[in-house]
Amino acid sequence: MRKSLGVFVTLALVVAACGGPDDVSDVEGDEPVVQITSEGGFAPVELVLSTGPRYTLLGDGRLIYQGFQTMEFPGRLVPPYLVTTLDDNQMAAVQAMVEDIGLPVIDDEVDDSAAAVIADATTEVIRYWDDAGEHRLAVYALGIDEEASARNAAFLELITTFDRFTAETEAESYEPVWVRVFAGEGFTDPEFEDVREWPLEHGDFSNWTELPNGWFCTTVSAAALAPFENATQATTWEPPTGSQSTSPITLLVRPLLPGEPNCPS
């Protein structure tokens, strides 16, 4: 059952109309209404590719977010995601902040005014869906400016509010329907050597999406997660049958969340 969210409740037809046959943004049975991601910054490509949205709020009140990940290396390969359910009052608070940010009247805007102050920050991106379609706002180095605009202050408040909701609300493990898999040239660390057989049924990279820096991406059913359950960030994989590569392959695996494309552009 959906929570009372005014314009949030008309999303089903919008997502169905704009999604193609390969679009998995609504696989959870309800549609995303707010999604916040951190993008860019000076970080290793492996970290960038394996990091999912910070928060994904669905129209029925479910809030999906990444759980605690130990800082020890090597940590688990597949990052844990949790889901909690917001009540009507919490959803109403989110709606109010969405309106304070001005998202319903924003098409696609970027605020990089802080680039003159700091050069290595991330860009916080919020996407919001209503009956008019998708609205997107990107703010570079959000929170760095002590005299932030009212819009950016409301954006930061929404993130802080989600932080508080997840700290105060009981959560359970999020069970994805689809997972993203990235493949790139592997590096075997002699201290943590762990080379395993190729874990996927298909290894023909010609059917994967090619990304910069020699990385490839595909989306597979969550049923394919079993071989990764006890894999770590140091695990590498033997090249699939028929591959011309003789070097080990690094795989990055994480749940694909509602609202995300199968692979990044």
C-alpha positions as CSV (number, residue, x, y, z in Angstrom):
1,M,0.0,0.0,0.0
2,R,1.3,3.4,-0.9
3,K,1.8,6.1,1.7
4,S,-0.1,9.5,1.3
5,L,2.3,11.5,-0.8
6,G,0.2,13.6,-3.1
7,V,2.0,13.8,-6.4
8,F,4.1,10.8,-5.6
9,V,1.2,8.4,-6.1
10,T,0.8,8.8,-9.9
11,L,4.2,7.4,-10.9
12,A,3.2,4.0,-12.3
13,L,2.0,5.2,-15.7
14,V,5.0,7.5,-16.0
15,V,7.6,4.8,-15.4
16,A,5.8,2.3,-17.6
17,A,5.6,4.8,-20.4
18,C,9.3,5.8,-20.4
19,G,10.9,2.4,-19.6
20,G,12.0,0.2,-22.4
21,P,12.0,-3.6,-22.4
22,D,15.4,-3.7,-20.7
23,D,14.5,-1.1,-18.1
24,V,14.6,-2.6,-14.7
25,S,13.8,0.5,-12.7
26,D,10.5,-0.7,-11.5
27,V,11.3,-4.4,-10.8
28,E,10.5,-4.1,-7.1
29,G,6.8,-3.8,-7.8
30,D,6.7,-0.1,-6.9
31,E,8.3,2.9,-8.4
32,P,11.2,5.1,-7.1
33,V,10.2,8.6,-6.1
34,V,13.5,10.0,-4.7
35,Q,17.0,8.8,-5.3
36,I,20.2,10.4,-4.0
37,T,23.7,9.5,-5.2
38,S,27.2,10.7,-4.7
39,E,29.2,11.0,-7.9
40,G,32.7,11.9,-9.0
41,G,35.5,13.0,-6.7
42,F,39.0,11.7,-6.6
43,A,38.4,8.0,-6.0
44,P,39.6,4.6,-7.4
45,V,37.5,3.4,-10.3
46,E,36.6,0.3,-8.4
47,L,35.1,2.3,-5.6
48,V,33.1,4.5,-8.0
49,L,31.7,1.5,-9.9
50,S,30.8,-0.5,-6.9
51,T,29.1,2.3,-5.0
52,G,25.3,2.5,-5.4
53,P,22.8,5.2,-4.5
54,R,23.0,6.6,-1.1
55,Y,19.2,6.5,-0.7
56,T,16.3,5.2,-2.8
57,L,12.8,5.9,-1.6
58,L,9.9,4.0,-3.2
59,G,6.3,5.2,-3.5
60,D,5.1,2.6,-0.9
61,G,7.4,4.1,1.8
62,R,10.4,1.6,1.5
63,L,13.7,3.3,1.9
64,I,16.7,1.4,0.5
65,Y,20.3,2.2,1.6
66,Q,23.7,0.7,1.9
67,G,24.4,-1.0,5.3
68,F,27.6,-1.0,7.3
69,Q,30.7,-2.1,5.5
70,T,33.8,-2.9,7.5
71,M,36.9,-0.8,6.6
72,E,39.1,-3.9,6.8
73,F,40.6,-5.2,3.6
74,P,39.6,-7.4,2.0
75,G,36.0,-6.8,2.9
76,R,33.0,-8.7,1.4
77,L,32.6,-8.4,-2.3
78,V,28.9,-7.7,-2.4
79,P,28.0,-4.7,-0.2
80,P,25.0,-5.2,2.1
81,Y,21.9,-3.2,1.5
82,L,19.1,-2.6,3.9
83,V,15.5,-1.5,3.6
84,T,13.2,0.2,6.1
85,T,9.7,1.5,5.7
86,L,8.8,5.1,6.5
87,D,5.5,6.0,8.1
88,D,3.0,8.6,6.9
89,N,4.5,11.4,8.9
90,Q,8.0,10.6,7.7
91,M,6.8,10.5,4.1
92,A,5.0,13.8,4.6
93,A,8.3,15.3,5.9
94,V,10.1,14.1,2.8
95,Q,7.4,15.6,0.5
96,A,7.8,19.0,2.3
97,M,11.6,19.0,1.8
98,V,11.2,17.9,-1.9
99,E,9.0,21.0,-2.4
100,D,11.5,23.2,-0.4
101,I,14.2,22.1,-2.8
102,G,12.0,23.0,-5.7
103,L,12.3,19.6,-7.4
104,P,8.9,19.6,-9.0
105,V,9.8,22.7,-11.1
106,I,13.4,21.6,-11.9
107,D,14.1,19.8,-15.1
108,D,17.9,19.1,-15.0
109,E,20.1,21.5,-13.2
110,V,23.8,21.5,-12.1
111,D,25.2,23.8,-9.4
112,D,29.0,23.8,-9.5
113,S,29.5,27.1,-7.9
114,A,31.7,25.5,-5.2
115,A,34.2,24.4,-7.8
116,A,36.2,27.6,-7.1
117,V,36.5,26.6,-3.5
118,I,37.4,22.9,-3.6
119,A,38.7,20.7,-6.4
120,D,38.2,17.1,-5.2
121,A,34.7,16.9,-3.8
122,T,31.8,14.7,-4.9
123,T,28.7,15.9,-6.6
124,E,25.4,15.0,-4.8
125,V,22.7,14.2,-7.2
126,I,19.0,13.9,-6.4
127,R,16.5,12.5,-8.8
128,Y,12.8,12.9,-8.2
129,W,9.9,11.4,-10.2
130,D,6.3,12.7,-10.4
131,D,3.6,12.7,-13.0
132,A,5.6,15.2,-15.1
133,G,8.5,12.8,-15.3
134,E,12.0,12.9,-13.9
135,H,13.6,15.9,-12.2
136,R,17.3,16.0,-11.5
137,L,19.5,18.4,-9.4
138,A,23.2,18.0,-9.0
139,V,25.2,20.0,-6.5
140,Y,29.0,20.0,-6.3
141,A,30.5,19.9,-2.8
142,L,27.1,20.1,-1.1
143,G,27.5,21.5,2.4
144,I,30.9,23.2,1.9
145,D,29.4,26.6,1.6
146,E,28.4,28.0,5.1
147,E,26.1,30.4,3.4
148,A,24.3,27.9,1.1
149,S,21.3,28.8,-0.9
150,A,17.9,27.9,0.6
151,R,17.6,25.2,-2.1
152,N,21.0,23.6,-1.2
153,A,20.2,23.9,2.5
154,A,17.0,22.0,2.0
155,F,18.8,19.3,-0.1
156,L,21.3,18.8,2.7
157,E,18.5,18.7,5.3
158,L,16.8,15.9,3.3
159,I,20.0,13.8,3.4
160,T,20.4,14.5,7.1
161,T,16.7,13.5,7.6
162,F,17.2,10.2,5.7
163,D,20.3,9.6,7.9
164,R,18.1,10.1,11.0
165,F,15.2,7.9,9.7
166,T,17.6,5.0,9.0
167,A,19.1,5.3,12.4
168,E,15.8,5.4,14.2
169,T,13.8,2.9,12.1
170,E,14.2,-0.9,12.2
171,A,15.6,-2.3,9.0
172,E,16.0,-5.7,7.3
173,S,18.2,-7.0,4.5
174,Y,17.3,-5.8,1.1
175,E,16.7,-8.6,-1.4
176,P,17.3,-7.4,-4.9
177,V,15.8,-8.8,-8.1
178,W,18.7,-7.8,-10.3
179,V,22.4,-7.2,-9.7
180,R,25.0,-5.2,-11.6
181,V,28.3,-6.9,-12.5
182,F,31.4,-5.0,-13.7
183,A,34.4,-6.8,-15.1
184,G,37.8,-5.4,-15.5
185,E,41.5,-6.6,-15.6
186,G,42.3,-8.2,-12.3
187,F,45.3,-7.9,-10.0
188,T,46.2,-10.8,-7.7
189,D,47.5,-9.6,-4.4
190,P,50.0,-12.3,-3.2
191,E,49.0,-11.6,0.4
192,F,45.3,-12.3,-0.3
193,E,45.5,-14.6,-3.3
194,D,42.1,-16.0,-4.1
195,V,41.5,-17.0,-7.8
196,R,38.3,-18.8,-8.5
197,E,36.5,-20.3,-11.5
198,W,34.4,-18.0,-13.7
199,P,31.1,-17.7,-11.8
200,L,28.6,-16.6,-14.5
201,E,26.8,-18.6,-17.1
202,H,27.7,-16.1,-19.8
203,G,31.1,-14.6,-20.3
204,D,31.0,-13.3,-23.8
205,F,31.9,-9.7,-23.2
206,S,30.5,-8.7,-26.7
207,N,27.1,-8.7,-25.1
208,W,28.2,-6.5,-22.1
209,T,28.2,-2.7,-22.1
210,E,31.7,-1.4,-22.7
211,L,32.8,1.4,-20.3
212,P,36.0,3.5,-20.3
213,N,39.3,2.2,-18.9
214,G,38.7,-1.4,-20.0
215,W,35.6,-2.1,-17.8
216,F,32.5,-3.9,-18.9
217,C,29.0,-4.0,-17.4
218,T,26.1,-6.4,-17.4
219,T,22.9,-7.0,-15.4
220,V,22.0,-10.5,-14.2
221,S,19.3,-12.0,-12.0
222,A,19.9,-12.0,-8.3
223,A,19.8,-15.8,-8.5
224,A,23.4,-15.5,-9.8
225,L,24.6,-14.1,-6.5
226,A,25.3,-17.4,-4.9
227,P,29.0,-17.8,-6.1
228,F,29.7,-14.3,-4.7
229,E,28.4,-14.8,-1.2
230,N,31.8,-15.6,0.4
231,A,33.9,-13.7,-2.2
232,T,36.0,-10.7,-1.0
233,Q,37.3,-7.5,-2.6
234,A,40.6,-9.4,-3.2
235,T,38.9,-12.3,-5.1
236,T,39.8,-12.6,-8.8
237,W,38.3,-14.9,-11.4
238,E,39.6,-17.1,-14.1
239,P,38.8,-15.8,-17.6
240,P,35.6,-17.4,-19.0
241,T,35.8,-20.2,-21.6
242,G,36.6,-18.7,-25.0
243,S,38.1,-15.5,-23.6
244,Q,41.3,-14.4,-25.3
245,S,42.5,-13.1,-21.9
246,T,44.9,-15.1,-19.8
247,S,44.9,-12.7,-16.9
248,P,42.6,-12.9,-13.9
249,I,39.5,-10.8,-14.0
250,T,38.1,-8.5,-11.2
251,L,34.4,-8.5,-10.8
252,L,32.5,-5.8,-8.9
253,V,29.0,-6.9,-7.9
254,R,26.2,-5.0,-6.2
255,P,22.3,-4.9,-6.2
256,L,20.7,-2.9,-9.0
257,L,18.2,-0.5,-7.3
258,P,14.9,0.7,-8.6
259,G,15.4,3.9,-10.7
260,E,18.9,2.9,-12.0
261,P,19.6,2.0,-15.6
262,N,21.0,-1.5,-16.2
263,C,24.5,-0.1,-16.6
264,P,25.8,3.5,-16.4
265,S,26.2,5.4,-19.6
